[in-house]
Amino acid sequence: MDVKISPAKKIHGDVEVPPDKSITHRVLIFSSLAEGRSVLRNLLDSDDTLRTFNILEKLAVRFDGDFSRLEVEPPPKFLEPEIPLFCGNSGTTARLMMGFLVPLDGLFILYGDESLSRRPMGRVTKPLRMMGAKIWGRENGERLPIAIKGTELCGIDYKQNVASAQVKSAILIAGLRAEGRTTVEEPFKSRDHTERLLKYMGADLKEDGRKVEISKSVLDPIDMYVPGDISSASFFITLGVLHKNSKLVLKNVGLNPTRTGYLEILKRMGAKIDMEIVEAEPEPYGRITVETSKLHGTIISGSDIPKAIDELPLLGIIGALAEGETIVKDAKELRVKESDRIKSTVENLRKLGVDIVERSDGFVVKGTGKIVGGEGKSYGDHRIAMLLAIAGKLSMEGVRIKDAECVKISFPNFFEILEGISMG
């Protein structure tokens, strides 16, 4: 499906973004491990989260209701499925389910689509094997498909080379049912949804800076509302601060401090952004107001990266319309997402008239004050498709997006909301 996005003369209105994808995956998984029935409200109904839901269902977790209100009943014993478990395009599903499956009784096979089958899994299989997990896979467990034979686990002390919430979460989920203590230390603090939720559900979990420690625990059931996804909101925040005639209010958006790094970067660049928290536990969420702003370039590196990893490609657009030069570095992790997001960002924006140069660990953008427009392709990556749509609204000539249907992975009604706040 190709989509043509026309420039907007005005951007105005209220926006409700979809529920948070990262939190949806986690509450589905953790409530399946709890002792008792949980109630989950406002879950994200998307391709990625359905992969996690479908796998848990095949393991005998009982679900009643729909994603607006879902009751979760863990089974007395998880079943060994008759067929392999499909993760689709969801790296979160594949990596977190590895931590879920390794202590269970049975044989489990995880596989994904063509894109996910190219993504690195060794960063998860290595620490899980150190805990005693029996795991086999392509390239010695570096790529899907992955086969797991459940076994007893022992806690480990593990130091991550790269800050990754998915790797950290997989280890902590396994550590929840391992003998002894498991600790994970990161070079920089990554998103902490797993820590917050496990602690809220009664896990024996302690945090000390960049180090997290967990011991074998029983989880209490939970009654929880999933807030809006800050990563989905970031596309409209970008549009709101860059468009010359705009004001947007985004409601019920997650404001977890480990996820608001992009907002802090934009504020550093001069963006007019106001945040108000209306609920604090277990996940803070509230209202974000943005309006037309005059931005200046900056350098994004080091500890900025893990707190804004999903939003970094948008800095290509920000840099094009900001004064001076914007540099993104230390972001090699972007190369192993749904697409190589450094390459796909640079190639697309260059075609749209942006002065952007690719580097091994990021990119450099010179602010010319304009995006001409043209045609771009999604590379099958939902965030790249949405980036191109925002560029189209800010461009002089509009943007045609090839293979735009991939947005349904995380934001099924994205184009409908975008057109609803745009005035021609």
C-alpha positions in Angstrom: 0.0 0.0 0.0 1.4 3.4 -1.1 0.2 6.5 0.7 0.6 10.2 -0.4 0.9 12.7 2.4 0.2 16.4 1.5 1.7 19.4 3.3 -0.4 20.9 6.1 -1.0 24.6 6.5 -2.0 24.2 10.2 -1.7 21.5 12.8 -4.1 21.7 15.7 -6.2 19.5 18.0 -6.1 16.8 20.7 -4.5 13.4 20.1 -5.0 10.0 21.9 -2.1 7.7 20.9 -2.4 3.9 21.1 -1.5 2.2 24.3 2.1 1.5 25.1 3.5 -1.4 23.2 6.4 -2.2 25.6 4.1 -2.2 28.6 1.4 -4.3 26.8 3.9 -7.1 26.1 5.1 -7.0 29.7 1.8 -7.0 31.5 0.6 -9.9 29.3 3.7 -11.9 30.2 3.9 -11.0 33.9 0.1 -11.5 34.6 0.5 -15.0 33.0 3.1 -15.7 35.8 1.0 -14.3 38.7 -0.8 -16.4 41.3 -4.4 -15.3 40.6 -6.5 -13.5 38.0 -5.4 -10.1 36.7 -7.4 -7.4 35.0 -5.7 -5.4 32.2 -7.2 -2.4 30.6 -6.4 -0.4 27.4 -3.9 -2.9 25.9 -2.4 -2.2 22.5 -4.1 -4.4 19.9 -1.4 -4.6 17.2 0.4 -7.2 15.2 3.4 -7.3 17.6 1.4 -7.6 20.8 -0.9 -10.2 19.3 2.2 -12.4 18.8 2.9 -12.4 22.5 -0.9 -12.9 23.3 -1.1 -15.8 20.9 2.0 -17.6 22.3 0.8 -17.3 25.9 -2.6 -18.7 24.8 -0.9 -21.7 23.2 0.9 -22.3 26.6 -2.6 -22.6 28.2 -3.0 -19.1 29.7 -6.7 -18.3 29.7 -7.9 -14.9 28.5 -11.4 -13.5 28.9 -12.6 -10.3 27.2 -10.8 -8.1 24.7 -7.8 -5.7 24.6 -10.0 -2.9 26.1 -10.5 -5.0 29.2 -8.8 -8.4 29.5 -8.9 -10.9 32.3 -5.8 -13.1 32.6 -5.9 -16.5 34.3 -2.5 -18.3 34.6 -2.8 -22.1 34.1 -1.9 -24.6 36.9 0.8 -25.8 34.6 2.0 -24.4 31.3 1.5 -26.8 28.3 4.1 -27.9 25.8 2.7 -26.6 22.5 2.3 -29.0 19.6 3.6 -26.5 17.0 6.4 -23.9 16.9 5.5 -20.4 18.3 5.4 -17.5 15.8 6.9 -14.2 16.9 6.2 -12.4 13.7 8.2 -9.2 13.5 8.3 -8.7 17.2 11.8 -8.6 18.8 10.2 -8.0 22.2 8.1 -11.1 21.9 11.1 -13.3 20.9 13.5 -12.0 23.5 11.2 -11.8 26.5 9.6 -15.2 25.7 13.0 -16.8 25.8 13.3 -15.7 29.4 9.7 -16.9 30.0 10.2 -20.3 28.5 13.7 -21.5 29.7 12.5 -22.7 33.1 9.3 -24.4 31.9 8.9 -28.1 31.5 8.8 -29.0 27.8 10.3 -28.2 24.3 9.6 -24.9 22.7 10.5 -23.5 19.3 10.4 -19.7 18.6 10.5 -18.4 15.0 9.8 -15.1 13.2 9.3 -13.5 9.9 12.2 -12.8 7.5 13.1 -9.5 9.1 13.1 -10.8 12.7 15.1 -13.9 11.6 18.0 -11.6 10.7 18.0 -9.8 14.1 20.5 -10.7 16.8 19.4 -13.1 19.6 22.8 -14.1 21.0 22.7 -11.1 23.4 19.8 -13.0 25.1 20.8 -16.6 24.6 24.3 -16.0 26.0 23.2 -14.9 29.6 20.4 -17.4 29.6 22.8 -20.2 28.8 25.0 -18.9 31.7 22.0 -19.5 33.9 21.8 -23.1 32.7 19.3 -22.7 29.9 19.3 -25.3 27.1 19.0 -23.3 23.9 19.8 -24.2 20.3 19.4 -22.0 17.2 20.9 -20.8 13.9 24.5 -19.6 14.2 24.8 -21.1 17.6 21.7 -19.3 18.9 22.4 -16.0 17.3 19.4 -16.1 15.0 15.9 -17.5 15.0 14.5 -20.1 14.9 15.4 -20.9 18.5 14.7 -24.2 20.3 14.4 -24.3 24.1 14.3 -27.3 26.4 13.1 -26.2 29.8 15.4 -26.8 32.8 16.3 -25.6 36.3 18.2 -22.3 36.3 20.7 -20.7 38.6 21.1 -16.9 39.2 24.1 -15.0 37.7 25.8 -11.7 37.9 25.7 -10.2 34.3 27.1 -7.1 32.9 25.6 -5.9 29.6 27.9 -4.3 27.0 25.0 -2.4 25.4 22.0 -1.0 27.3 19.0 -3.0 26.2 15.7 -3.2 28.0 14.8 -6.4 26.1 18.0 -8.2 27.2 17.7 -7.0 30.7 14.0 -8.0 30.8 14.7 -11.5 29.5 17.3 -12.1 32.2 15.0 -10.8 35.0 12.1 -12.9 33.8 14.3 -16.0 34.0 15.8 -14.8 37.3 12.3 -14.6 38.7 12.2 -18.5 38.7 16.0 -19.2 39.2 17.7 -20.5 42.3 19.7 -17.8 44.0 20.2 -14.1 43.1 20.4 -12.7 39.6 21.9 -9.3 38.9 22.0 -7.3 35.7 24.2 -4.2 35.2 23.9 -1.8 32.2 26.4 0.8 30.9 23.4 3.2 30.8 19.9 3.0 32.3 17.5 1.6 29.7 13.7 1.8 30.0 12.5 0.3 33.3 9.0 -1.0 32.7 10.0 -4.5 33.7 11.5 -3.3 37.0 8.5 -1.2 37.9 5.9 -3.8 37.1 7.7 -6.7 38.8 8.2 -4.6 41.9 4.6 -3.5 41.8 3.5 -7.2 41.6 5.6 -8.1 44.7 8.8 -9.5 43.2 11.9 -9.5 45.4 13.6 -6.9 43.2 16.2 -4.2 44.2 17.7 -1.4 42.1 21.0 0.4 42.7 21.7 2.9 39.9 22.4 0.9 36.7 22.2 -2.5 38.6 19.1 -4.5 39.1 18.9 -7.6 41.4 16.1 -10.2 41.5 15.5 -13.4 43.5 13.0 -16.2 43.1 9.6 -14.6 43.7 5.8 -15.1 43.5 3.9 -12.4 41.6 0.6 -11.0 42.8 -2.1 -10.4 40.2 -2.5 -6.9 38.9 -5.3 -4.5 37.9 -3.8 -2.0 35.5 -4.5 0.6 32.9 -1.9 0.8 30.1 -1.0 4.4 29.2 -0.5 5.8 25.7 2.8 5.0 24.0 5.4 7.9 24.2 7.1 6.5 21.2 3.9 6.8 19.1 3.3 10.2 20.6 6.8 11.3 19.5 5.8 11.6 15.9 3.1 14.1 16.7 5.3 15.9 19.2 7.9 16.3 16.3 5.2 17.6 14.0 3.9 20.0 16.7 7.2 21.6 17.5 8.4 21.9 13.9 5.3 23.1 12.0 5.0 26.9 11.7 1.4 27.0 12.8 0.6 24.3 15.4 -0.6 23.5 18.8 -1.3 19.9 20.0 -2.4 18.3 23.2 -1.6 14.6 23.7 -3.6 12.9 26.4 -3.0 9.9 28.7 0.6 9.5 27.4 3.2 7.4 29.4 5.7 9.7 31.1 8.1 7.2 32.5 11.4 9.1 33.0 13.4 6.3 31.2 11.2 6.9 28.1 11.1 10.7 28.0 14.7 11.2 26.7 13.5 12.4 23.3 11.4 15.2 25.0 14.5 16.2 27.0 16.6 16.4 23.8 13.9 18.5 22.2 13.8 20.8 25.2 17.5 21.2 25.0 17.1 22.3 21.4 14.5 24.9 22.4 11.2 23.1 22.0 8.1 24.4 23.8 6.9 21.2 25.6 4.8 21.1 28.7 4.2 17.8 30.7 1.7 17.2 33.5 1.5 13.8 35.3 -2.0 12.8 36.3 -1.3 9.3 37.6 2.0 8.0 39.0 1.8 4.3 39.8 2.9 1.8 38.6 3.5 3.8 35.4 3.3 7.6 35.3 1.2 9.1 32.6 -0.4 12.4 31.8 -0.8 15.2 29.3 1.8 16.7 26.9 1.2 20.1 25.2 3.5 21.1 22.3 3.5 24.1 20.0 5.5 25.8 17.3 9.1 26.2 18.4 12.4 27.6 17.1 15.0 24.9 17.5 18.8 24.9 17.4 21.1 21.9 16.7 22.7 19.7 19.3 24.8 16.6 19.8 22.9 13.4 20.8 25.2 10.7 22.3 26.1 8.5 25.2 23.4 8.3 27.9 20.9 10.1 25.6 20.7 7.0 23.3 19.0 4.3 25.4 16.3 6.7 26.6 15.4 7.8 23.1 16.3 4.8 21.0 13.0 4.5 19.1 12.7 8.2 18.5 16.3 8.9 17.2 15.4 8.7 13.4 13.0 11.7 14.0 16.1 13.8 14.7 16.8 13.6 11.0 13.7 15.8 10.5 14.3 17.9 13.5 17.9 18.6 12.4 16.7 19.6 8.9 14.4 22.4 10.3 16.6 23.4 13.2 19.3 26.1 13.1 22.9 24.8 12.8 24.0 21.2 12.9 22.5 18.2 14.6 24.7 15.1 15.3 23.5 11.7 16.4 26.3 9.3 17.5 26.8 6.2 19.7 23.6 4.8 18.1 24.8 1.6 16.4 21.9 -0.2 18.0 19.7 1.5 15.3 21.3 -0.8 12.7 19.6 -4.0 14.2 16.0 -2.7 14.5 13.2 -3.7 12.1 15.3 -2.1 9.5 18.8 -0.6 9.6 17.4 2.6 10.8 20.5 4.7 10.3 20.6 3.7 6.6 16.8 3.9 6.0 16.6 7.3 7.7 19.5 8.8 5.8 18.5 7.4 2.4 14.9 8.5 2.7 15.5 12.0 4.0 18.3 12.6 1.4 15.7 11.8 -1.3 13.4 14.4 0.3 16.0 17.2 0.0 17.5 17.0 3.5 21.2 17.6 3.9 22.1 14.5 5.9 25.2 12.3 6.0 25.4 8.7 7.3 28.0 7.7 9.9 28.7 4.2 11.2 27.0 5.0 14.6 24.5 7.7 13.5 24.1 10.7 11.2 24.8 14.4 10.8 22.1 16.8 9.6 22.6 20.4 8.5 19.7 22.7 9.1 18.5 24.1 5.8 15.1 25.1 7.1 13.2 23.1 4.5 12.2 19.6 3.4 11.4 19.5 -0.3 9.4 16.3 -0.6 9.3 13.4 -3.0 9.1 9.6 -2.5 10.4 7.4 0.2 10.1 3.7 1.2 9.4 2.1 4.5 11.8 -0.8 4.3 8.9 -2.7 6.1 9.7 -0.6 9.2 6.6 1.0 10.9 8.7 3.8 12.4 10.3 4.7 9.1 6.8 4.9 7.4 5.6 7.2 10.1 8.7 9.3 10.0 8.1 9.8 6.2 4.5 10.8 6.9 5.6 13.5 9.4 8.1 14.7 6.8 5.3 14.9 4.3 3.2 17.2 6.5 6.3 19.5 7.0 7.4 19.4 3.3 7.0 21.8 0.4 5.7 19.2 -2.1 4.4 16.3 0.0 5.7 12.8 0.3 4.6 9.5 -1.2 5.4 6.5 1.0 5.8 3.1 -0.5 4.7 0.0 1.5 3.1 2.1 4.3 0.9 -0.7 5.6 3.6 -1.7 8.1 2.4 1.1 10.5 -0.3 -1.4 11.7 2.5 -3.2 13.6 2.3 -0.5 16.3 -0.1 2.2 15.3 -3.1 1.0 13.2 -5.0 4.3 13.0 -1.9 6.5 12.6 -2.8 8.0 9.2 -6.4 8.7 10.3 -5.2 10.7 13.4 -2.6 12.5 11.3 -5.2 13.7 8.8 -7.6 14.6 11.6 -5.2 17.2 13.1 -4.0 18.5 9.7 -5.7 21.5 8.0 -4.9 22.1 4.3 
